[in-house]
Amino acid sequence: MDLQRWRLHTDHRLHLERALTPAFAALVCLGLVAGPAAAQVSVEVSPLRVELSVAPGATHTQAVTLTNQSDKPVRIRARVEDWFLTKDGTPQFTPAPPGTWTSASSWVRLAPPEQVIEPGQPGTVRFTTNVPAGATEGGYRSAIVFEFGPPGADLLGAGRDVVFRSRVVTVLYVAVGQPAPKVDLTNLTVRSTPGKPAEVLATLQNTSRANVRTKGVVIVYDKAGTVVRQIDIPSVPVLPESEREVAIPTAGEGEPPLPPGDYRVEVKIDVGLRELLVGETVLKIGR
């Protein structure tokens, strides 16, 4: 497979509908005690993503529900953590360096920080976000990390490292004001992996203070100009003042890879600008 050329331009003609935030839930199976007698439990966490739009000085309170769907009690500890995304979109949970303006972790308070949930019962962790009055316009972020252990474990104490722990994260996006997005499509390449459909890699550069998400479409044309495939672009975040590589497969779920031949691939990405980000490349799939 060869990438022969790529071209970037804007398109005034097509504007897709803005994506809505879906409801999320995660069902997690984990071993609570190290060793052969490890107990298995299932915990459902909802939501996994929260997007807030607030003004400076505002306060917002919301709840995360954790449901123990197993037949064993489980102890859950909640804590606030910073995070960022690598260029390929891998989340990294680590304290933000001093002076990092995007961190909202100091604004978030949790109640309760630790609890035991009985089998088949729900638990609730409420979080309150207190936005400083002097907060400047921008897209901030934090995360609530839920860690799990057996009911007798002291997750907050010195012995917590002897417990086999798993975790689930609810990520928080906090938009203060209405920061204007400024995103550019800076590169378009093709990646070939044996045994997998070809992927188009779109590199986005967000130079603004706004959190944005992607959506859009990939259109594949054959040599005659006939549309042979359309694939939805995945909804992924592009954080403020960051670069993000978005991998877009040329075959959707359940679709076969493109057969050998020459193709033109057009990518149309909507990140909330007045215009779409549109890139075009020609690829060749050999026999």
ChimeraX attribute file (.defattr): number of C-alpha atoms within 10 A of each C-alpha:
attribute: neighborCount
match mode: 1-to-1
recipient: residues
	/A:1	16
	/A:2	14
	/A:3	15
	/A:4	11
	/A:5	12
	/A:6	17
	/A:7	13
	/A:8	17
	/A:9	13
	/A:10	16
	/A:11	14
	/A:12	9
	/A:13	7
	/A:14	11
	/A:15	16
	/A:16	14
	/A:17	10
	/A:18	13
	/A:19	14
	/A:20	6
	/A:21	9
	/A:22	10
	/A:23	10
	/A:24	12
	/A:25	16
	/A:26	16
	/A:27	16
	/A:28	16
	/A:29	14
	/A:30	18
	/A:31	20
	/A:32	22
	/A:33	17
	/A:34	12
	/A:35	9
	/A:36	7
	/A:37	9
	/A:38	13
	/A:39	16
	/A:40	15
	/A:41	22
	/A:42	20
	/A:43	26
	/A:44	17
	/A:45	23
	/A:46	20
	/A:47	18
	/A:48	19
	/A:49	18
	/A:50	19
	/A:51	12
	/A:52	15
	/A:53	13
	/A:54	18
	/A:55	18
	/A:56	16
	/A:57	12
	/A:58	13
	/A:59	14
	/A:60	13
	/A:61	12
	/A:62	11
	/A:63	15
	/A:64	18
	/A:65	17
	/A:66	22
	/A:67	20
	/A:68	25
	/A:69	20
	/A:70	17
	/A:71	14
	/A:72	16
	/A:73	19
	/A:74	25
	/A:75	21
	/A:76	25
	/A:77	20
	/A:78	21
	/A:79	18
	/A:80	23
	/A:81	21
	/A:82	22
	/A:83	19
	/A:84	19
	/A:85	16
	/A:86	12
	/A:87	15
	/A:88	13
	/A:89	17
	/A:90	9
	/A:91	11
	/A:92	11
	/A:93	15
	/A:94	10
	/A:95	14
	/A:96	16
	/A:97	9
	/A:98	7
	/A:99	7
	/A:100	10
	/A:101	15
	/A:102	23
	/A:103	23
	/A:104	23
	/A:105	21
	/A:106	14
	/A:107	15
	/A:108	21
	/A:109	17
	/A:110	17
	/A:111	14
	/A:112	15
	/A:113	16
	/A:114	19
	/A:115	16
	/A:116	17
	/A:117	21
	/A:118	18
	/A:119	17
	/A:120	14
	/A:121	14
	/A:122	15
	/A:123	17
	/A:124	17
	/A:125	20
	/A:126	14
	/A:127	20
	/A:128	15
	/A:129	21
	/A:130	18
	/A:131	20
	/A:132	15
	/A:133	10
	/A:134	8
	/A:135	13
	/A:136	14
	/A:137	17
	/A:138	21
	/A:139	27
	/A:140	22
	/A:141	25
	/A:142	24
	/A:143	23
	/A:144	24
	/A:145	19
	/A:146	22
	/A:147	17
	/A:148	26
	/A:149	25
	/A:150	22
	/A:151	17
	/A:152	10
	/A:153	18
	/A:154	16
	/A:155	22
	/A:156	11
	/A:157	8
	/A:158	8
	/A:159	10
	/A:160	13
	/A:161	11
	/A:162	11
	/A:163	17
	/A:164	16
	/A:165	18
	/A:166	14
	/A:167	14
	/A:168	18
	/A:169	21
	/A:170	20
	/A:171	20
	/A:172	22
	/A:173	20
	/A:174	24
	/A:175	21
	/A:176	21
	/A:177	16
	/A:178	14
	/A:179	15
	/A:180	15
	/A:181	20
	/A:182	17
	/A:183	22
	/A:184	19
	/A:185	21
	/A:186	15
	/A:187	15
	/A:188	21
	/A:189	19
	/A:190	21
	/A:191	15
	/A:192	13
	/A:193	9
	/A:194	6
	/A:195	7
	/A:196	12
	/A:197	19
	/A:198	21
	/A:199	17
	/A:200	24
	/A:201	19
	/A:202	20
	/A:203	19
	/A:204	23
	/A:205	20
	/A:206	22
	/A:207	15
	/A:208	18
	/A:209	23
	/A:210	26
	/A:211	24
	/A:212	22
	/A:213	17
	/A:214	18
	/A:215	19
	/A:216	23
	/A:217	18
	/A:218	22
	/A:219	18
	/A:220	24
	/A:221	17
	/A:222	15
	/A:223	11
	/A:224	9
	/A:225	10
	/A:226	11
	/A:227	14
	/A:228	11
	/A:229	16
	/A:230	17
	/A:231	17
	/A:232	18
	/A:233	19
	/A:234	16
	/A:235	15
	/A:236	16
	/A:237	16
	/A:238	24
	/A:239	25
	/A:240	22
	/A:241	16
	/A:242	18
	/A:243	22
	/A:244	21
	/A:245	21
	/A:246	23
	/A:247	20
	/A:248	22
	/A:249	21
	/A:250	23
	/A:251	20
	/A:252	14
	/A:253	7
	/A:254	6
	/A:255	10
	/A:256	11
	/A:257	15
	/A:258	16
	/A:259	11
	/A:260	11
	/A:261	13
	/A:262	18
	/A:263	21
	/A:264	20
	/A:265	21
	/A:266	21
	/A:267	25
	/A:268	24
	/A:269	27
	/A:270	24
	/A:271	28
	/A:272	21
	/A:273	14
	/A:274	12
	/A:275	17
	/A:276	23
	/A:277	23
	/A:278	20
	/A:279	22
	/A:280	19
	/A:281	20
	/A:282	21
	/A:283	21
	/A:284	15
	/A:285	16
	/A:286	10
	/A:287	7
